[in-house]
Amino acid sequence: MTIGSFLRFRPSLVKAKSLLEATGQRFSSHTTFAEHKQLEKIRNIGISAHIDSGKTTLTERILFYTGRITQMHEVKGKDNVGATMDSMELERQRGITIQSAATYTIWKDHNINIIDTPGHVDFTVEVERALRVLDGAILVLCSVGGVQSQTLTVNRQMKRYNVPCLAFINKLDRTGANPYRVLGQLRSKLNHNAAFIQLPIGVESNCKGIVDLVKQKALYFEDQLGLTVREDEIPQDMRTECDERRHELIEHLSNADDVLGELFLEEKVPTEQDIMGAIRRSAMKRSFTPVLVGTALKNKGVQPLLDAVLNYLPHPGEVENIALIEKKGEEPEKVILNPARDGKEPFVALAFKLEAGRFGQLTYMRCYQGVLKKGDSIFNVRSGKKVRLARLVRLHSNNMEDVNEVYAGDIFALFGVDCASGDTFVTNPKLELSMESIFVPDPVVSMAIKPSNNKDRDNFSKAVARFTKEDPTFRFAYDNDIKETLVSGMGELHLEIYAQRMEREYNCPVTLGKPKVSFRETLVTACEFDYLHKKQSGGQGQYGRVTGILEPLPPNQNTSLEFSDETIGTNIPKQYVPAIEKGFRQMAEKGLLSGHKLSGIKMRLLDGAHHIVDSSDLAFMLAAQGAIKSVFENGSWQILEPIMMVEVTAPEEFQGTVIGQLNKRHGIITGTEGTEGWFTVYAEVPLNDMFGYAGELRSSTQGKGEFSMEYSRYSPCKPDVQEKLVHDYQVSQGLVVDKKQKKKN
């Protein structure tokens, strides 16, 4: 560093130094993972919530109080800087999180790895893969909005990966803040055994501080930045309420924790340590959710939340991580990984996110076992490829810091590793371990896409190759029938963001066509088939006969396909059964009714016949395809469409208009609730009818209404919709002439 640059840098150093002294932290840029060899001193946490609950603002405050950054910035980018974790220009302009961002910080000598995740359902895979590698999470709730549609999705994802969580009720300073109503929703809507461990001292503009029910102390956050936390006695007018809420907390804990339950039955008064121990044990089992309160924007309640992360969320050694040993023809054998940071066990890591950085592909990984040093070679278990590591980094948003080694429990990143999201890496190639991969939801919206200028085709293909690799929910395909390139994703916003990124990052403006919905075709009633495929043309022929039943699956399984071999004897030799299943699944890719995929169907193979010379895999595959075609002609078919769970919030005076709009879009209202001049409508609406709703809602509610939607299920579509889809498909295939087109001609 030159003298000039040092002098320019010095004021921020002085500022940082005074800040660190104020927060009591000793954050050194030289602190390495190696210094934190104790597993107990590590936490891997995620911050998840519905849109606009304050996740990124909370992360910004956490980084500030732990001394990681010297200045706080706002999410909406009013100061033209934007939040640290929103490193993408698009994120700063829109004030939303698009990509999950990783960082690490140190609080009270504990290394905390944090992943800030998006709130929009369109970027749900970002939350999915973050939760897959984390040991704990903070579920942020808005004290006005409460439990909203995306909160339900995030809660389901936490349940899927068994992630323990703390609930943090944010935005106490907002007009209409009601943390008590939010706690009720946590219990009723999310079925959490939840109770306050903190209470607010006043809400809205009267928000002064919080009461810690465990320690029975009031906490006040001094000065404008809330750097000094002052402990005091509980205010006189809150003592009765605090006693009642503390008793309620002990009751809820007693139901979840045996140790405290015994004390409760013996009518002994539990100590502070008893309660903290019970909260930790039950939170880690997901049998109890501690609820904290605060307002990140007004700098209140963040430091106690950090303390709660250390006190109640597990360290990597307390979470059981399982790898599978694949054996041919056998059930995979489960192996529990050892998270000890002594480096004695072989290295195992999972790649959970890919990103194209300035220096090539950046692969985010979580180390589950062993140690990895700079210069080591690692092997991709899936592809068997060997990679020698020239560089190991840990991340702070879009900034990188080089490290020499990483241990079990660390989140880090590598350059130049060719892999897919969900791949397992080891240093010993003989170790055929693979971690359970990441759940990827199916896309629900497709749009035609093409470069605005034909000269940009090279850049377009580079952009698509990168984005499809980075994001498993972003799909790209060429449709031969309509002669168009289609991109599929989780929603209109999802595809719109990628179109904007192509223009910004690859200088390739694109044109998006009208959205297309992923319909499905299914059977209404079971239908038998008996099909013989026979072909003789000199030399060896083809012979295969299949008999069985094609039947619909129950409504809760209408997105899956099943095949069951129920043959007895040797009429169909077992080696031909996989070919029959392959033929069935190939036919399921494109239905004959409207060209959409088949789903919710089970093929039961009951009998058949083979020829000693002429039978082959190909013959039986074609026989299966012929059998499905025969069921198309003889069976009764219907089209399924995706139904979305829609949640609309707007001022009360627009309630009639909003409900009218949803009814017009064939929505079924499932519930309404209202608080202090605002109402929320819950409805189930076909995705096909939701296009253009954002603009309609804004214009009819003076820009005050907002809505969110998430996929709920597939359901049979209305007869007129089915008729139109079938007609349009037949016109596109040239099977019928379009009457309107005929009139024009």
N, C-alpha and C positions, 0 to 999 in steps of 0.2 A: 504494500500500500504506500502510495506517495505521501509526502508531508501535506501537500495541498488537499488531497482527498481525505486524509486523516482529520485535518482541521474542519473540513466541511461536515464530516461524519460525527465530530466531537459533541456538538450540542445534543444530538439524539442519544449519544452514549451517556451524557450527564443526566438527561431526562430519564433514560432507562434505569440508571443506577439509583436515582432517587425513588423511582417507582418500585424497583425490586426491594429497596429498603422498607418502603411503605407496606408492601405485601408480605414482607418477611420471607421472600423466596431467594434462593441462590441459584438462579438459572444460568448455567454456563454453556457457551456454545461448544465447549470441549467435552461436555457430558456425553458419554457414549453408552450404548446398550450394555457394554461389558461391566460398567460401574454398577448396574442394577441387576446383579446376578441372582438376587433373591426374588423368587417367583411372587412372594407376597407383596412385593413393591411394584407390581405391574397391573394395570387395568386396561382392557381393550373394550372400549364402549362406542356405541353408536347413538346418534341423536335423530329420532324419527318422529314424524307427526303428520297431521293434515296440512294442507296448504295454508300459509300465513299464520302459523301458530307461534312463530318466532324461533325456529331451530337455528338459523344462521346467526341471528342476533345473539342468541344464547351462546353459541360457539365463540363468537367474537368476544363476548364478555369473559368467557372462560380463559381464552388466550391472553386477554389483557390482565386479568387478576393473577394469572400464573406467571406473568412477566414475559410471555412469549412474544407479545407485540407491545409497542410503547404508546400506541394511539388507537382509539376505537373509531371505526367507520360504520356508516349506516348501510343497510341492505339496499335501499332504493338508490344509493349512489348520489345523494343530494350534494355531497362534497366532491363529486366527480372522481372519487376513489373507489367506493363500494367496499363491501365486506371482504375480509382477507380470504375466506373460503370460497367466495364466488369469483374465481379467477378468470372465467370466460367473459369476454366482452358482452356477449348476449345476455348472460346472467345478470350483469350489472345494469344493463339497459332495462331489462324486463322486471328486475327485482325478484327473480325466482331462482331456485337452484335447479340446474339441469343435470349436472354430473355430481356423483358423490365425491367428496374431497377428503383426503386423509391428512392428519397432522398429529404431532405428539407434543406433549408438554410435561412439566414436572410440578407437582403440587404436594407439599409436605413430604418431600423426598420419595414420592411415588411417581413412576413413569406412566403417564396416561396417554394411550393411543386413541385418538378420536376420529370417527368418520361422520361427517355431516351429510345427511341424505336428502334427496328431493322430496317434496310433498305431493306433487301431481301424480295421479294414477298412471299418466302416460310414461313416466320414468320409473315405474314400479320395480323393474329389474335391478335398478341401482340400489334400492332398499333391500331387495331379495339377496343380492350377493354380499352386501355389507353385513347383514344379519347372519349370513352363513359362517362368517369368520370371526364374529365378535363373541365375547364372553358375557356381556351385559349391555343393557340399553337404557336410555332415558326416553320415556314416552312423554312428549311435550303436548299439553292440551291448552287451548285458549280458554280463559275464564269466562268469555262471552259465548264463543261458538260451542265449547264443550266437546263431546264425542261426535265427530262428523264422519262422513262416509269413508275417507281415506284412513281415519283412525282405526276403523274396523279392519281395513285391509292390512295395515301395519301390525295390528294386534294378532291377526291370523298368521302373518309371517313370523312373528316372534314365537307363536305357539308351535309353528311347524319346525323351527330349529331349536325349540326349548330354551329360549333366551330369557334369563331373569331380567326384570325391569323395575325402574323407579318411575313413578308418575310425577311430572312437574307441571303444576297449573300456573301458566304464565299470563302475562298481560293483566295483572291485578289493577293496573292504572286505567284500563279502558272503561268507558262509560257502559254500565250494564254488567260489570264484572260480578260473577256469582260463583265462587269456588265450591260452595255447598251443593249447588245444582250439578256441577261437573262431577263431584264425588258420587252423587246419586246415579248419574249416567254411567260412570265407571262400573258401578255395581250392577245396574240393570241391563245396560246394552252390551258391555264387554264381559260380564259375569266374573269380575275380579273381586276377590276378597280384599277390599281396599279400605284404608282408614288414614286420616290425617296424622302425620307426625309433626306437622307444623300448622299454625293458624295465622291468618293475616291480621295485622293490627290496622284495621281500616282498609277500605277498598276505594277504587276510582281515584279522585284527586286527594282523598284523605289517607292514602296508603303510606303509613309511616315506617313499618317494619314487620317483623314476624315473631311469633312465639314458638320456641322449640318445646314441644310437649314431652319429649324424652328427658331433656335436661331441666325442664321447667324454668326456662329463662326467656326473657324478651331480648330480641336482637335488633339493634338499630344500625343503619348503614350511614355513617357520617360522611360529610363533604359531598360535593356534587358527583364525584366519580364513585362514591360508595366504597372507597378503599379501606376505611377503618370500620371494623365491626365492633360495636359497643354492646356488652352484655349488661342487662339491667333486670330489675324485678318485673314480674308480669303486672300490667296495668290493673288497678283495682277493679274496674268495671268488666274485666275479662276473666277474672279468676274462676267464677262459677262455670262459665262456658269451657274454660281450659280443663277444669277437673272432670267435667262430663265427657269431653272429647278424649281425655287421657284414659278414662275408664272404658270408653268405647274402643280405643286402640288396644287396650289389654284384652278386652273380650274377643275382638277379632283375631288377635295373635294367639290367644288360648285355644281357639278352634283350629289353628293351623300348626301350632308348635306344642309337642307333648310336654316339654320341660316347663314351659310357662303355664300350660294347662294344669299341671299338677299343683303348682304354686297357687293358681287361681282357685282350684277346688279346695285346697287347704286354707284358703282365705288369708294367705300371707301377702304382704305388700311387696311387689317385685322392685328390685333396685334398678338404677339406671342401666347397669351392666346386664342385668337379666333381660331387660326390654330390648337393648341393642343386640344382644346375642340371639334373641328370639326373632327379631326383624331380619337379621342376616340369614339365619338358618331357613326361615320360611320363605324369604324372598328368593333364595337360591333354588328352592324346590318349586318356585312359582306358585306356592299356595297362599301367598300374601303379597300385596302390592303397597309399599309405603308411599304416601302422597305428600309431596312437598309443594310449597307455594312461593310466588315471587313475581317480579317484573324485570325481565332482562333489560328492556329498553331504559328503565329508570334506575338500573344498577342496584336492585334489591333482591337478595335471596340467592345470589349465584355462589358465593363462598360456602354457605351451608350445604348447597347442592353438591359441590365438589367433595365436601367432607362425607356426605352420604354415599357418594360413589366409592370412596375408599372404605367406608364402614360396612356397607351393605351389599355391594356387588362383588361377584367372585373374581379371584385372580386366576390366571390360566391353569394353575395346578388343581383348582377345585372343580374344573369342568372336564367331564369325560369325553374325550375325542376318539372316535373309532375309525379305523381304516379297514379295508377289506382285502383279503388275499383271494384273488380269482383262481379257481381251479376248473379245468375243462370238465363239463358234464356234472359238476357238483355245485352245491350251494356255496356262495362265498363265505370264507371263514373270517370272523370278526377279530380284530386285534386292537386292544386299547393302547393308545400311544402314551409314551412317558414324557411329561412336559418338563422334566428336570433340566436345569440350565447348566449342567456340568459337562455337556458335550460327549458323554459316554455312549449314548444311544445313536444309531444312524439317523441322518437328517431326513425329515419328511416335511414338505410344504405344499400348500394348495394355491394355485394361481386363481384369484377371484375376480380380477378386473384388468382389462387391457386398455391402453390409451396410446395414441400416437403423440409422442412428445417432440420437443425440438431436436432431440438427438436420436430419433428412431422410436421403435415401439417400446413403451414402458409397460412392464408387467408387475402389477401389485400382487404381493404374496403374503401369506400368513405362515410362519414357521410353527409347526406343531410338535416337532421332536428334533433333538440334536442341535448341532451348531454348523453354521456355514461361514466360511472365511473367503475373503477376496482372493481370487486366483484358483479356487476350487472348481471342479467340474461337476455339473449336475445332469441328470438324465430325466427325460420326460417319459413317464411310465406308459402313457398311451401310445406314443409314436416311437419310443426307443431312442430318440435323438439325444446326442450328447452336446452340452454347451459349456464352454469354459468362461468363467465370469471375470470380466476385467473391472467391473464396477458394481459396488453395492451402495444403494442410497436409501435414506429414510426421507419422508416427505413432509413438507409444511405447505399445504395448499399446492401451488404450482412451483414452489421452490424446493430444491433438493440439497441434501447434505450427505457427503460421502461418509461411509462407515467401513471399518475393516472386518467386522464380524457381526453376525446376528444369531440370536439364541431362540430356543423354544418360547413361544408366546409373543414374539415380536412381529410387527407388521412392517414390511419393507418393500422395495421395488428393485427391479433389474432391467438392464437394457439388452436389446438384441436377442431376446429369447423368443423363438418362433413357437407359439403354442395357442391353445384355445382357452376360453374362460372355463374353469372347472378342472383343468389338468393337474395331476399330482406330480411333484418332482422329488427325486431322491438322489443321494450321492453314490449309493451302492446299487449298480444295475441289477444285481441278483435279488434285490428286495422288491418283489412284485406286489407292492402295496398300492392301493388306490383309495383316495378319500371319496366320500359320497359327494356327488356333483351338486350343482345348484339348480333349483327348480326354476324353469323358464316358462312363463305363461304364454299361451298362443296369441298371436296378433289378432286384433278384431276389426281393423280398418285397412283397406287397400286403396291406393290412389295410382292413377297413371302418372308417370314422370318422364320427362325428356329434357335434354339441355336446350335452352332457348336458342343457342347458336351451335350449329353442327360442328364447328371447328373445335368446340370445347369437349368433344367426346372422350379424349384421353384423360383430361382432368376429371371428367364425370365418372369414368370407370375407376380411377384411383380413389376418388372420394367414396364411392359405393363399396369398393373392396375394403377400405379402412373402416367405414361405419358399420358394415355388417359383421366384421370381425370383433369390433369393440362392443357392440350391443346385440346380444342374441335375440332381442325382440324386434329388431329392425331387419326385415327380410326383403329380398330382391329377387324378382323372377321375370322371365319373358313369357308372355301368354301368346301362344301360336294362334289361338282362335281369334282373338281380337287384334292381333298384331301390335300389341302395346307392351311397354316395359312397366311392371307394377312394383311399387314398394308397399310393404305392409308394416303396420306398427300398432301401438297400443291406443292411438287416438289421433285426432286431427292435429292437436298441438305438437305431438311427438314428430309427425311427418313434416309439419311446418318448420319446426326447429332445425331438422336435418336439411331441409331445402335452403334455409338461411345460412346454415354452416357451410354448405357447398359453395354458395356465392362468396362468403367472407373468407373461407380458408383455402378454397381452390380456384377462386375467380371464375366460377362456372355457374351463372344464373340458370335456374331450371324452372320449368312450367309444370305445375301439379294439376292433374285432371280432377274430375268430380270423384269424391270418395266412393269406394265400393265396399260393401259389407261382406264379411265372410259368412255366407249362408251355409247350411249343411242339408243333406238329404238323408232321409231315414225311412224305414218300413213302418207301416201302421199295424199290420198283423203278420203273424208267422206265415211263411210260404215254403212249401216243399220244392225240392229240385231233384231231377234225375237226368243227368246230361252225359251223353257219350260223344267223345271226340275221337273220330276215326278218319285216318287219311292214308290212302294207299296209292303210291305213284311209282312203283318199281323200286326194288331194293327195300331197305328197312322203312316201315311206315310209322304211323303214330297212332297209339291206341291208349285211351284213358277214360274210365267211366267213374263219375262221382255221384253219390246219392246222399241227401241230407236235408237239413232244414235251415233256412235263413230266418232269424227271428229278431224282433226289436228288443233292446235292453231296457230296463226300467228308466223312467225320466231322469233320475239322479245320475245316470251313467250315459246320458245321450251324447256325450262328446267322445266316447271311446269306441274302439273296435275290438271284438274278441273272436278268437278262433278256437274251437275245441275238437280234438280228434277223439271220436267215440266209436271208432271202428273196432270190431272184434274179428279175430282170425286173420287170414293173409290175403283177402281179396284185394286189398291195397297194401302192398309192401311198405313198411314203415319209412324206408328211405325216400318215398315219393311224397310223404305228408308235408314236409317243408315247402315243396314246390307248389302244392295245392294252396297252402297258406299264402305263399308269395303271389300267386295268381289272384287270390281274393283281395289282398292288400293293394295290389296294382290297380285293380278295378275300382277300389274304394277311393282312389285319388281323384276320380272324375265321374260323377254320376251322369246318367243319361237323361235325367229330367231337366236339369238347369245347368249342368256342367260343374256344379260344386261338389266338394268332397262328401263321401258317405260317412255317417257316424251313427253311434247308438245301435249298432247291429252286431249280432253274434252269428257266426257260421258254424253250424254243428255238422261235422262230417260223420255220417252213420255207416255208409257202405260204399261199394263201388266194384270195379273189376279191372284187371290188368291182363296184358298179353305177355307171354314169356319172352318174345323177341321185340315186339313193336312198342312196348311201353317205355317211357323215358320221363325225366324231369319236365322236359318241354311239353310233352303230351299231356301230363297231368296239370301243368300250369295253365295250358290253354283250355283244358276241360273245366277247371275252376272258373276261368273267365267266362266261358260259355254258360256255365251254370248261373252265374250272377246276371248275365244278359237275359237268360230265360226268366229269372225272377223279376227283372225289370218289366218284362212283357206281361207276366201273369200276376204279379203282386200289386199291393196298394201302397203308393209312396206319398210322402209329404215332405215339405221343405221346412227346416228349422231356422230360426233367426236369433241372433244374440239379443238378449234383453239386458238393459242397463239399469242399475240402481242409481236413481238420480236424486240429488238433494239440492233444493233451491232455497236460498235465504234472501228475503227482501223486506222493505218496510210494509207494515200491515195494510196501508191503503191500497197496495197493489195485489192483495191476496186473490181477489176474484179474477183479475186479469191473468195471473200466473197459472192458477188452476185451470182456467179456460184454455190457455195455450197448451198445457200438458194434456188435457182431454182431447184437443184437436190433433195432437201427435200420438193418439191412441195410448196414452199413459194411464196406468191404474194407480190411483192415489192410495198409498199404504199407511199414511199417517201425517199428522200436522202437529206442530207445537208453536207456541208464541211466547215471547218474553219482551216486555218493555218496548213496545212499538215495532218489534220485528217478528216475523214468523218464518218458520221453516217447513217446507213441504217435502215429504218423502214419496217418491213414485217409482214405478217400474215402467220403463218406456223402451220400445224396440229401438235399437241403435239406428236402424234405417230411417227412423223419423226424427232423429236428433240433430241432423246436419243443419247448420245455420241457426241453431237455437241461441247461441251466445249473443249474436247481434240482435235477435228479436227480443231477448230478455233485457238487454241493456237499454234498447230504445223504448221499451214499454215500462221501465221502472226508473227512468231518468238517470240511468247509469249506476243505480244503487244496488241492483240485484246481482247476485253471483250464484253460480251453480257448480256442482262437481258431480261426476258420474264414474261408476266403476262397473266392470262386467259382473253380471249376476249369474246368468244361466242361458242355455238355449231352450227355445220354446217354439211350438208349431206356429207358423205365420198365418195370417188371415188368407182366406180363399182368393180374394181379389189380388193380393200381393203375389201369391203362388202362381196364379194364372198369368200375371204380367211377366214374372221371371221366366216361366216356361215358354211363353210366346216370344220374348226377347231372345232367348237362347236358340229357339228354333229358327228365328229370322237370321241370327248371326251364323247359323250352320247351313243356311240356304234350304232348310226343310220346308219352310212356308214363306209366302211373299207378304211383306208388311203392307197392310191395306192403306195406311196413310201415304206411304211412298208411292204406291200404285196410283192413288188419286192424283198426286203431284205430277207423275209422268203422263 
